[in-house]
Amino acid sequence: MFRLKAVLIDENTKNLYIGQTTEPVCGENELIVRVRATSLNRADLLQREGKYPPPKGESTILGLEMAGVVEQVGEQVTEWKIGDRVFALLPGGGYAEKVAIPGKMAMRIPDNVSFTEAAAIPEAFLTAYLNLVTLGEIKEKEYVLIHAGASGVGTAAIQLAREMGATTIVTAGSKEKLDYCLSLGADFAINYKDGDFSGKVIEITENHGVDLILDFIGASFWQYNVNSVSIDGRWVLIGMLGGHEVSHVNIGAFLAKRIKYMGSTLRTRTPEYKIELTQAFQQFALDKLEEGKIKPVIDKVYNWTEVEEAHRRMMENRNIGKLVLEID
């Protein structure tokens, strides 16, 4: 039945509007959650333009994370009950009144965390954890270079790296963003608009270079990153905000420095992988969220009727941290 409200995309104009869609069905290992808040991600902008379709078989509705209240529990789910406050990563569907999720993907919202705050956590912090810990294998006292430091994932990565005892160097494009990164615990901050940052990185690290790069930029930072990474350094490509084509690549540096280069996406991972990642993140971070040691960074909160305005703010790259939609 078409009784559920959701943000939908007009196929002709690509404009967003609140329309009606079908109710999600609860599988035996799933929960139905009444969504109270969701957050924006750059993947939403790409999907809206037809450039980043959801994984096969998943909801075509935008939204990669949510926080809400359990309304229905599958017959094989034993760890949750109706009325529980949960938040979770999604393959899609967050911009809707209800969503179905695997029971094992749900995380308990700490009592001191609101729905609005909880909705800003899953995509940013799980992406940061995946690339810092699972893939990046960050260690205490290592240097990590975090690009787009004021983004949702960037602000999460700064906090996680700080809790792991790493030394963080961030890049961002304004003094306001750089100062905010430093207030979160970044050790050094560089304005990428000043040009080649690799000299500063080498100076900060006393000629060692960085042990790990979280790269949201891609092509435009390519050579600067090659110059910045250490011997045996790891370099994780997470986004391509600066383009995807690099000319005249000298692969000799990868051999000479023994660079480990990895591409990383989270949305297309299997549900089993996401469950394992979610549970590892919970073990590391849930008590830190409860104690206030780490926190979601929220730039602005909108009612979901203002979704176009929220998307515009992200498109213009004006946000520091997450943009959240509250759902009536």
Order of alpha helices (4+ residues) and beta strands (2+ residues): beta-beta-beta-alpha-beta-beta-beta-beta-alpha-alpha-beta-alpha-beta-alpha-beta-alpha-beta-alpha-beta-alpha-beta-alpha-beta-alpha-beta
